[in-house]
Every structure is written in C-alpha cells, then in structure tokens.
C-alpha cells in the first residue's frame, strides 16, 4: 500500500512540475517585506529570519504538517534532495508547519532532513503571513492550516517570488524552485 501511495504522490508531484509555477492570491505580495519570523526549530532552538537566510536569501516553505500530510512530506523530502543545488545558488531552505517541535524532530530523524523546520502550532506565523486556508471552517481541527506556499525571500525579508496553488495537493516540484531561483539572477 505504501508503494502505491508513493507512486500516486510521485505522479501528483510530476504533474505539479509539468504544470509550471502556479500561484494564488494569499500571503504577502511580491515586493512586500515579511513580518518578523521567530519560532522554535526541530531542535528547540529559537530561529529568526537572519538565522535562516543564506547570502542571497531563503526558500521558505509554509506547509501543513510533516507528521500527517503526505503531500507536505513529499515536498519536504524533495526540497531536501534539491538542497545542495539551492544552497549553491546562495539560498537556504526552511519550513514552517503546524507541527510540534517533537513531531518535526521525529520527521527529521526518519527522513534525514538537513534544514530548519519551524514549529507554528497555533498558526501564529501562518496568520501573520496571511496564508490561512480559507476553506477550513473555524473551530475544526484543521482551522489554522496554511495554503501550502513557497516564498523566496531576500536576506532583508523582501518577497522575491511566490510559488503555490490553492489546491493543497498541487505542489511546485524542486526543479520549479530551482528554475525560479535562476530566473531571479
């Protein structure tokens, strides 16, 4: 069953890659400056934008859950696989999710993730970034989940590019992220 699920998710990611970079109208606009970001990472360390950013900026994935969302997990694993190519371009990767520090640490251990994953259990950062999923009714378990989005941010916090789709199943593939970074040069 896991094999079949993996094939279906790979096909979905492949479709997202062939569809090109999609976007939605949620979140900060290109050219906007991010609000202050501060949260604990999977190791319990307090992180802010300055501690996350590479010389050219940050690839910031705002996602639902490394613990239970298979689309999020595949995207995070895919970004880990592209991490060296992203870092060669002077960017670092970080994620924000609604997982606890413990859930993120467990995912890091299972999947050998080498980039910071920030815990936003109360969706405080999600709300600050205006990425709250409008399809989730208030009071439900999933109220507070973001619309999965990749923000490419300068070292000063300016949004240089935004990748994502309102459909949480459609995710930009790592090659789309790389080509977007290359287009920013």
Backbone as CSV, one residue per row, in Angstrom:
resi,resn,N_x,N_y,N_z,CA_x,CA_y,CA_z,C_x,C_y,C_z
1,UNK,0.819,-1.191,0.000,0.000,0.000,0.000,0.867,1.261,0.000
2,UNK,1.970,1.252,0.804,2.855,2.413,0.826,3.466,2.673,-0.543
3,UNK,3.805,1.578,-1.247,4.379,1.718,-2.572,3.389,2.404,-3.505
4,UNK,2.124,1.971,-3.468,1.092,2.571,-4.307,0.882,4.034,-3.948
5,UNK,0.842,4.332,-2.668,0.701,5.716,-2.238,1.870,6.553,-2.743
6,UNK,3.077,6.004,-2.663,4.256,6.708,-3.165,4.176,6.978,-4.652
7,UNK,3.683,6.004,-5.426,3.531,6.203,-6.865,2.515,7.295,-7.171
8,UNK,1.410,7.293,-6.450,0.378,8.310,-6.670,0.923,9.692,-6.333
9,UNK,1.649,9.796,-5.221,2.206,11.087,-4.843,3.278,11.534,-5.826
10,UNK,4.080,10.613,-6.311,5.094,10.971,-7.306,4.435,11.488,-8.578
11,UNK,3.345,10.856,-8.974,2.612,11.320,-10.162,2.048,12.715,-9.928
12,UNK,1.535,12.960,-8.728,0.987,14.277,-8.409,2.080,15.333,-8.441
13,UNK,3.254,15.015,-7.872,4.369,15.963,-7.880,4.854,16.195,-9.305
14,UNK,4.863,15.134,-10.106,5.261,15.261,-11.505,4.294,16.169,-12.256
15,UNK,3.006,16.005,-11.985,2.003,16.860,-12.618,2.241,18.314,-12.225
16,UNK,2.537,18.544,-10.946,2.781,19.903,-10.488,3.994,20.491,-11.196
17,UNK,5.019,19.662,-11.400,6.223,20.149,-12.082,5.922,20.506,-13.518
18,UNK,5.137,19.673,-14.193,4.843,19.955,-15.600,3.876,21.115,-15.757
19,UNK,3.091,21.378,-14.710,2.142,22.482,-14.780,2.853,23.823,-14.618
20,UNK,4.107,23.795,-14.200,4.841,25.033,-14.012,4.519,25.649,-12.668
21,UNK,5.038,26.812,-12.448,4.833,27.501,-11.178,3.442,28.115,-11.145
22,UNK,2.639,27.640,-10.231,1.309,28.184,-10.023,1.383,29.180,-8.878
23,UNK,0.352,29.965,-8.738,0.313,30.870,-7.598,-1.130,31.096,-7.187
24,UNK,-1.315,31.753,-6.093,-2.631,32.112,-5.582,-2.516,33.531,-5.043
25,UNK,-3.622,34.082,-4.585,-3.622,35.475,-4.136,-3.445,35.635,-2.633
26,UNK,-3.182,34.558,-1.930,-2.998,34.636,-0.491,-1.548,34.955,-0.156
27,UNK,-1.329,35.436,1.046,0.023,35.671,1.514,0.578,37.002,1.068
28,UNK,1.812,37.242,1.460,2.439,38.516,1.113,2.662,38.635,-0.395
29,UNK,2.516,39.841,-0.889,2.722,40.115,-2.317,4.216,40.135,-2.628
30,UNK,4.530,39.882,-3.870,5.920,40.020,-4.312,6.311,41.483,-4.122
31,UNK,7.458,41.698,-3.509,7.923,43.047,-3.193,7.633,43.458,-1.755
32,UNK,6.708,42.754,-1.099,6.394,43.054,0.301,7.523,42.557,1.200
33,UNK,7.601,43.110,2.389,8.561,42.658,3.384,7.842,41.765,4.387
34,UNK,8.437,40.618,4.682,7.831,39.687,5.639,7.767,40.310,7.026
35,UNK,6.736,39.942,7.789,6.743,40.328,9.206,7.857,39.561,9.910
36,UNK,8.166,39.954,11.117,9.200,39.259,11.888,8.826,37.792,12.043
37,UNK,9.784,36.927,11.775,9.582,35.486,11.925,10.453,35.023,13.081
38,UNK,9.825,34.382,14.055,10.564,33.815,15.169,9.790,32.611,15.689
39,UNK,10.464,31.471,15.741,9.830,30.242,16.214,10.919,29.230,16.553
40,UNK,10.528,28.190,17.263,11.461,27.111,17.582,11.577,26.168,16.397
41,UNK,12.802,25.682,16.167,13.003,24.681,15.127,12.894,23.279,15.731
42,UNK,13.167,22.269,14.914,13.023,20.877,15.340,13.970,20.493,16.478
43,UNK,14.993,21.295,16.721,15.911,21.044,17.824,15.566,21.866,19.064
44,UNK,14.512,22.670,18.974,14.105,23.514,20.092,14.801,24.856,20.127
45,UNK,15.669,25.138,19.140,16.380,26.417,19.087,15.454,27.503,18.538
46,UNK,15.536,28.677,19.105,14.751,29.820,18.627,15.417,30.355,17.366
47,UNK,14.666,30.458,16.280,15.208,30.904,14.990,14.453,32.141,14.522
48,UNK,15.178,33.032,13.840,14.563,34.194,13.203,15.046,34.247,11.761
49,UNK,14.553,35.207,11.018,14.879,35.295,9.586,16.387,35.374,9.364
50,UNK,17.091,36.169,10.154,18.541,36.324,9.971,19.274,35.005,10.150
51,UNK,18.802,34.146,11.056,19.486,32.866,11.300,19.133,31.807,10.261
52,UNK,18.142,32.086,9.436,17.683,31.117,8.435,18.192,31.417,7.030
53,UNK,18.548,32.655,6.774,18.798,33.145,5.424,20.230,32.917,4.963
54,UNK,20.373,32.537,3.686,21.683,32.432,3.058,22.096,33.775,2.497
55,UNK,23.261,33.847,1.840,23.752,35.120,1.303,22.786,35.769,0.304
56,UNK,22.058,34.953,-0.470,21.116,35.507,-1.445,19.674,35.459,-0.974
57,UNK,19.391,34.691,0.090,18.029,34.658,0.591,17.613,33.312,1.140
58,UNK,16.298,33.125,1.164,15.685,31.975,1.798,14.558,31.423,0.936
59,UNK,14.510,30.105,0.826,13.364,29.399,0.254,12.557,28.941,1.454
60,UNK,11.425,29.609,1.696,10.612,29.362,2.876,9.329,28.636,2.478
61,UNK,9.243,27.388,2.876,8.058,26.583,2.609,7.116,26.688,3.804
62,UNK,5.940,27.248,3.583,4.895,27.275,4.598,3.966,26.117,4.245
63,UNK,3.901,25.122,5.139,3.199,23.885,4.806,2.367,23.397,5.980
64,UNK,1.553,22.404,5.741,0.603,21.941,6.743,1.243,21.094,7.829
65,UNK,1.803,19.925,7.467,2.309,19.031,8.505,3.300,18.014,7.961
66,UNK,4.429,17.935,8.624,5.390,16.867,8.338,4.960,15.573,9.006
67,UNK,4.050,15.666,9.950,3.621,14.496,10.713,2.563,13.677,9.980
68,UNK,1.545,14.310,9.396,0.419,13.555,8.851,0.063,13.859,7.393
69,UNK,0.620,14.880,6.784,0.242,15.262,5.412,1.222,14.645,4.402
70,UNK,0.780,13.648,3.609,1.705,13.009,2.661,2.201,13.958,1.572
71,UNK,1.394,14.935,1.177,1.827,15.894,0.157,2.931,16.790,0.715
72,UNK,2.777,17.193,1.968,3.791,18.009,2.638,5.085,17.221,2.800
73,UNK,4.954,15.980,3.233,6.129,15.142,3.438,6.912,14.986,2.142
74,UNK,6.233,14.682,1.053,6.913,14.511,-0.239,7.597,15.796,-0.673
75,UNK,6.926,16.928,-0.456,7.527,18.199,-0.846,8.769,18.492,-0.002
76,UNK,8.699,18.226,1.280,9.839,18.472,2.155,11.009,17.545,1.816
77,UNK,10.720,16.299,1.517,11.762,15.350,1.112,12.363,15.789,-0.227
78,UNK,11.516,16.239,-1.146,12.000,16.727,-2.443,12.914,17.931,-2.297
79,UNK,12.560,18.856,-1.392,13.430,20.018,-1.165,14.749,19.610,-0.530
80,UNK,14.716,18.605,0.344,15.979,18.095,0.899,16.859,17.551,-0.222
81,UNK,16.253,16.848,-1.174,17.007,16.315,-2.309,17.596,17.400,-3.194
82,UNK,16.991,18.577,-3.190,17.467,19.703,-4.003,18.277,20.705,-3.177
83,UNK,18.474,20.408,-1.912,19.107,21.378,-1.008,20.479,21.821,-1.501
84,UNK,21.309,20.899,-1.943,22.659,21.275,-2.399,22.577,22.253,-3.577
85,UNK,21.663,21.984,-4.521,21.525,22.889,-5.684,20.988,24.252,-5.261
86,UNK,20.103,24.280,-4.284,19.562,25.549,-3.781,20.663,26.324,-3.053
87,UNK,21.427,25.636,-2.222,22.499,26.293,-1.479,23.614,26.771,-2.402
88,UNK,23.879,26.065,-3.510,24.866,26.525,-4.497,24.487,27.893,-5.055
89,UNK,23.209,28.201,-5.051,22.704,29.474,-5.570,22.664,30.553,-4.486
90,UNK,23.149,30.227,-3.283,23.231,31.202,-2.204,21.980,31.309,-1.350
91,UNK,21.077,30.348,-1.474,19.844,30.350,-0.680,19.882,29.198,0.316
92,UNK,19.135,29.350,1.380,18.905,28.263,2.320,17.426,27.910,2.277
93,UNK,17.090,26.796,2.889,15.710,26.322,2.958,15.280,26.295,4.418
94,UNK,14.023,26.636,4.671,13.397,26.439,5.977,11.916,26.193,5.730
95,UNK,11.287,25.520,6.685,9.843,25.308,6.592,9.171,25.844,7.851
96,UNK,7.903,26.155,7.691,7.013,26.488,8.801,5.832,25.550,8.675
97,UNK,5.485,24.855,9.763,4.308,23.986,9.755,3.614,24.063,11.107
98,UNK,2.440,23.468,11.181,1.677,23.470,12.427,2.060,22.315,13.342
99,UNK,3.156,21.645,13.054,3.639,20.535,13.873,4.308,21.036,15.149
100,UNK,4.347,20.173,16.145,5.104,20.465,17.362,6.597,20.265,17.084
101,UNK,7.420,20.785,17.972,8.868,20.585,17.872,9.181,19.090,17.843
102,UNK,8.489,18.319,18.677,8.724,16.872,18.761,8.353,16.165,17.456
103,UNK,7.245,16.559,16.842,6.843,15.951,15.570,7.850,16.275,14.469
104,UNK,8.351,17.503,14.470,9.356,17.882,13.475,10.660,17.127,13.698
105,UNK,11.058,16.964,14.946,12.287,16.214,15.249,12.154,14.767,14.797
106,UNK,10.990,14.174,14.984,10.765,12.789,14.555,10.839,12.680,13.033
107,UNK,10.262,13.648,12.315,10.320,13.634,10.851,11.761,13.811,10.377
108,UNK,12.487,14.717,11.011,13.901,14.931,10.659,14.686,13.635,10.821
109,UNK,14.452,12.932,11.908,15.176,11.679,12.173,14.811,10.597,11.158
110,UNK,13.534,10.484,10.810,13.087,9.465,9.842,13.578,9.754,8.432
111,UNK,13.637,11.017,8.048,13.898,11.382,6.649,15.215,12.108,6.420
112,UNK,16.044,12.255,7.444,17.358,12.894,7.323,17.254,14.280,6.679
113,UNK,16.363,15.091,7.205,16.202,16.458,6.716,17.320,17.305,7.309
114,UNK,17.974,18.099,6.476,19.120,18.880,6.923,18.880,20.377,6.960
115,UNK,17.641,20.805,6.935,17.342,22.236,7.008,16.391,22.500,8.174
116,UNK,16.313,23.742,8.645,15.449,24.066,9.777,13.963,23.926,9.431
117,UNK,13.235,23.360,10.383,11.780,23.238,10.282,11.196,23.912,11.512
118,UNK,10.416,24.969,11.305,9.887,25.767,12.405,8.502,25.288,12.814
119,UNK,8.292,25.257,14.122,7.015,24.855,14.695,6.120,26.079,14.890
120,UNK,4.918,25.997,14.333,3.923,27.071,14.448,2.586,26.445,14.838
121,UNK,2.576,25.781,15.991,1.406,25.004,16.415,0.119,25.817,16.483
122,UNK,0.201,27.063,16.837,-1.002,27.898,16.951,-1.285,28.684,15.672
123,UNK,-0.522,28.423,14.622,-0.670,29.091,13.315,-0.508,30.607,13.426
124,UNK,0.309,31.043,14.369,0.563,32.473,14.536,1.271,33.046,13.313
125,UNK,2.350,32.370,12.875,3.074,32.841,11.690,2.216,32.718,10.440
126,UNK,1.451,31.638,10.351,0.557,31.441,9.203,-0.386,32.631,9.078
127,UNK,-0.941,33.061,10.204,-1.854,34.212,10.189,-1.097,35.502,9.844
128,UNK,0.095,35.689,10.410,0.889,36.886,10.110,1.226,36.966,8.621
129,UNK,1.452,35.795,8.021,1.785,35.747,6.591,0.542,35.771,5.708
130,UNK,-0.636,35.800,6.309,-1.914,35.817,5.597,-2.051,34.605,4.668
131,UNK,-1.639,33.434,5.178,-1.717,32.203,4.399,-2.687,31.186,4.991
132,UNK,-3.570,31.632,5.883,-4.564,30.745,6.468,-5.505,30.232,5.382
133,UNK,-5.717,28.934,5.352,-6.582,28.315,4.345,-8.030,28.739,4.587
134,UNK,-8.623,29.477,3.654,-9.996,29.965,3.855,-11.055,28.863,3.742
135,UNK,-10.676,27.679,3.290,-11.661,26.595,3.152,-11.880,25.841,4.454
136,UNK,-11.072,26.118,5.466,-11.197,25.423,6.747,-12.124,26.201,7.672
137,UNK,-13.204,25.577,8.103,-14.177,26.234,8.984,-13.573,26.485,10.363
138,UNK,-13.920,27.616,10.989,-13.425,27.897,12.344,-13.845,26.802,13.325
139,UNK,-12.959,26.515,14.273,-13.263,25.553,15.317,-12.974,24.104,14.958
140,UNK,-12.725,23.805,13.711,-12.387,22.438,13.308,-10.916,22.185,13.580
141,UNK,-10.561,20.922,13.633,-9.170,20.548,13.903,-8.205,21.231,12.937
142,UNK,-8.581,21.349,11.694,-7.667,21.884,10.693,-7.759,23.392,10.530
143,UNK,-8.562,24.051,11.341,-8.560,25.509,11.306,-7.173,25.970,11.740
144,UNK,-6.559,26.784,10.952,-5.209,27.227,11.245,-4.189,26.668,10.280
145,UNK,-4.628,25.785,9.394,-3.696,25.250,8.401,-3.452,26.277,7.301
146,UNK,-2.231,26.309,6.807,-1.934,27.238,5.714,-2.298,26.655,4.349
147,UNK,-2.399,27.534,3.386,-2.369,27.129,1.991,-0.883,26.932,1.698
148,UNK,-0.448,25.718,1.367,0.985,25.475,1.163,1.572,26.431,0.116
149,UNK,2.634,27.099,0.505,3.221,28.152,-0.330,4.724,28.182,-0.121
150,UNK,5.447,28.401,-1.196,6.887,28.649,-1.101,7.106,30.129,-1.352
151,UNK,7.730,30.785,-0.380,8.120,32.186,-0.520,9.630,32.228,-0.700
152,UNK,10.076,32.877,-1.733,11.506,33.085,-1.919,11.768,34.518,-1.478
153,UNK,12.648,34.636,-0.480,12.802,35.879,0.252,14.257,36.341,0.206
154,UNK,14.455,37.652,0.064,15.808,38.221,0.102,16.333,38.188,1.534
155,UNK,17.637,38.423,1.731,18.183,38.475,3.098,17.532,39.571,3.963
156,UNK,16.969,40.583,3.327,16.298,41.658,4.052,14.822,41.364,4.313
157,UNK,14.326,40.208,3.835,12.941,39.829,4.086,11.957,40.217,3.001
158,UNK,12.452,40.707,1.870,11.571,41.072,0.757,11.165,39.812,-0.008
159,UNK,9.883,39.685,-0.300,9.386,38.550,-1.071,9.766,38.759,-2.538
160,UNK,10.611,37.857,-3.044,11.088,37.941,-4.423,10.220,37.120,-5.373
161,UNK,9.643,36.033,-4.862,8.797,35.154,-5.678,7.897,34.363,-4.743
162,UNK,6.782,33.892,-5.286,5.821,33.101,-4.519,5.345,31.968,-5.416
163,UNK,5.425,30.745,-4.893,5.004,29.561,-5.627,3.983,28.801,-4.801
164,UNK,2.927,28.371,-5.426,1.931,27.578,-4.725,0.636,27.522,-5.507
165,UNK,-0.297,26.783,-4.980,-1.598,26.615,-5.611,-2.618,26.532,-4.487
166,UNK,-3.800,27.038,-4.707,-4.847,26.983,-3.682,-5.234,25.541,-3.360
167,UNK,-4.988,24.603,-4.288,-5.257,23.190,-4.058,-4.052,22.600,-3.320
168,UNK,-4.262,22.179,-2.074,-3.144,21.702,-1.248,-2.452,20.475,-1.821
169,UNK,-3.067,19.801,-2.776,-2.439,18.612,-3.372,-1.430,18.969,-4.462
170,UNK,-1.505,20.170,-4.993,-0.631,20.599,-6.088,0.536,21.376,-5.483
171,UNK,1.733,20.837,-5.670,2.944,21.440,-5.091,3.989,21.664,-6.175
172,UNK,4.662,22.811,-6.146,5.753,23.027,-7.095,6.883,22.031,-6.838
173,UNK,7.360,21.412,-7.880,8.462,20.459,-7.788,9.772,21.199,-7.521
174,UNK,10.768,20.515,-6.975,12.060,21.148,-6.725,12.659,21.822,-7.971
175,UNK,12.490,21.222,-9.140,13.032,21.846,-10.356,12.369,23.189,-10.663
176,UNK,11.112,23.341,-10.288,10.428,24.626,-10.458,11.047,25.657,-9.515
177,UNK,11.354,25.235,-8.304,12.002,26.138,-7.346,13.362,26.554,-7.888
178,UNK,14.144,25.602,-8.369,15.477,25.903,-8.922,15.367,26.868,-10.109
179,UNK,14.459,26.612,-11.022,14.329,27.497,-12.184,13.842,28.889,-11.773
180,UNK,13.022,28.964,-10.731,12.613,30.270,-10.226,13.798,31.009,-9.634
181,UNK,14.627,30.323,-8.868,15.836,30.951,-8.324,16.745,31.443,-9.444
182,UNK,16.910,30.619,-10.470,17.748,31.003,-11.604,17.187,32.223,-12.326
183,UNK,15.861,32.330,-12.374,15.226,33.481,-13.013,15.387,34.779,-12.225
184,UNK,15.731,34.678,-10.956,15.909,35.860,-10.118,17.291,36.490,-10.271
185,UNK,18.203,35.794,-10.925,19.581,36.300,-11.068,19.639,37.522,-11.922
